[in-house]
């Protein structure tokens, strides 16, 4: 459980608004997993209270990253309840929708996937609201298999193309394979459209391949083993000698800065934690020496607040991608699942 300095648990009521995410924050003298969990709890609660939405870069991946070690933490339970309440009015057929403005496709689709993975990691089954949410997103899925109304504003890695949404839902279905909903007519039909998209839109960037490597750890009906091995090798080829990866190097032509500056060439926490976690999930041994180097680098880069910093690939402003970096670091540095 994540605690405040006085030993009390982080909650929505007592959370502290994090300081701005900057490269100037001091490095911790010693790595602390509890401090990382505490930082993630504060960030998720602050985003929930101040923005009242679910986003990939903050409380979305938090629902995945915090699940293995904090499933009973008050902040995590609050985040799960908030995610359910966020989508329930728009997916429950018994709730009147007249006059209600439905969130955009990316919010509905991503929240459904995050909640589904959280459900399975904490409860071992999908909630009724999550099942209803899946039924909703199948209705707005395009025949191509993608959600073509997904916001695409060149904000890598989440809002730059249709690929991320498709791979995230494919991952969620894989994680939820033990729930009988995945064998329902709606889910099977939606999954067939996902497969159609992936066949006609093979991944271009290393981040796209990484998302699909993560998916391959839960399902073997999408890619041959030799393809998985090829993508693993490609991702390892981008690893630096110090064990880290560079986020812009995982991107493609769709990742563009809006401030006219050059992309970072420095190793960063998001790329390193993301690559470390998904390589393990795709079958690389947890004790692989290349991943051991990556974890050593991550531990040495934790900031005084307990979080990690990654420069935004879009513009030098708030660097919210750092929140997702912290969630992936919780997965990469936590106990093997």
Buried (B, 14 or more C-beta within 10 A) or exposed (E): BBBBEEEEBBBBEBBBEBEEBEBEBEEBEEBBBEBBBBBBBBBBBBBBBEEEBBBBBBBBBBBBBBBBBBBEBBBBBBBBEBBBEBBBEBBBEEEEEEEEEBBBBBBBBBBBBBBBBBBBBBEEBBBEBBBBBBBBBBEEBBEBBBBBBBBBEBBBBBBBBBBBBBBBBBBBBBBBEEBEBBEBEBBEEBBEBBBBBBEEBEBBBBBBBBBBBBBBBBBEEBBEEEBBBEBBEEBBEEBBEEBBBBBBBBBBEBBBBEEEEEBBEEBBBBBBBBBBBBBBBBEBEEEBEBBBBBBBBBBEBBBEBBBBBBBBBBBBEBBBBBBBBBBBBBBBBBEEE
